[in-house]
């Protein structure tokens, strides 16, 4: 019983760390998929006069699990010529905390490039 009482806090800390890492990884996967959806929208929106807002909307709609107020999506960068590349970037803040202490924080950033049609 005494050994279990000594080991339990360490096991609980490891468990909470794994859970926090899983949440951050899930946010990253969601963010990456949202950037891909935005890049696909940008690739087919060459002649759309509101293409920047359409791309940003596509990213935000695809990342509905994330807090929309913290999601940052700058306008896509491209020359918009057929066959040129369009790049969509998205970022989202993260924080890994264990027992109320912030161990690591920063920003998850992803970038997706597709060819303009």
SVG drawing of the C-alpha trace seen along z (x, -y; Angstrom):
<svg xmlns="http://www.w3.org/2000/svg" viewBox="-18 -41 25 43">
<polyline fill="none" stroke="black" stroke-width="0.4" points="0.0,0.0 2.8,-2.4 4.6,-1.7 1.4,-2.4 0.9,-5.7 4.4,-6.7 4.0,-5.7 0.5,-6.9 1.4,-10.6 4.0,-9.8 1.6,-7.6 -1.1,-10.2 1.3,-12.8 2.3,-10.6 -1.4,-9.9 -2.3,-13.7 0.8,-14.4 -0.4,-11.8 -3.9,-13.3 -2.6,-16.8 -0.3,-15.7 -3.3,-13.9 -5.4,-17.1 -2.6,-19.1 -2.0,-16.5 -5.8,-16.4 -5.7,-20.2 -2.8,-20.0 -4.5,-17.3 -7.7,-19.4 -5.6,-22.5 -3.7,-20.7 -7.0,-19.3 -8.5,-22.8 -5.5,-24.3 -5.8,-21.6 -9.5,-22.4 -8.7,-26.0 -5.9,-25.4 -8.3,-23.2 -10.8,-26.0 -8.2,-28.5 -7.0,-26.3 -10.4,-26.4 -11.3,-30.0 -8.9,-31.8 -11.7,-33.9 -13.7,-34.4 -13.6,-38.2 -14.0,-37.2 -11.5,-34.4 -9.6,-35.5 -12.7,-35.5 -13.9,-32.3 -10.6,-30.6 -10.6,-31.9 -14.3,-30.8 -13.4,-27.3 -10.6,-27.0 -12.7,-28.1 -15.6,-25.9 -13.3,-22.9 -11.8,-23.7 -15.2,-23.8 -13.7,-21.9 -11.3,-24.7 -12.0,-28.0 -12.7,-30.3 -11.6,-33.4 -8.1,-32.0 -7.7,-30.5 -5.5,-32.8 -5.8,-32.5 -4.0,-35.2 -5.1,-35.6 -3.6,-33.0 -0.5,-34.0 -0.3,-33.4 0.0,-35.1 -3.3,-33.4 -2.0,-32.5 -3.2,-29.1 -0.6,-26.5 1.0,-28.6 1.1,-27.6 -1.3,-28.9 -0.2,-28.6 -2.7,-28.7 -1.3,-29.1 -3.2,-28.6 -2.1,-28.9 -3.7,-28.1 -2.3,-28.6 -1.6,-25.6 -0.8,-25.1 0.3,-22.0 -0.4,-22.2 0.2,-19.6 -1.5,-20.1 -2.2,-23.7 1.4,-24.5 1.9,-25.5 4.8,-23.3 4.9,-24.3 2.9,-26.8 3.2,-28.3 1.5,-28.2 0.7,-25.3 1.3,-26.4 0.6,-24.6 1.0,-25.5 -0.5,-23.8 0.4,-24.4 -1.7,-23.5 -1.6,-24.3 -4.1,-26.9 -6.5,-25.5"/>
</svg>
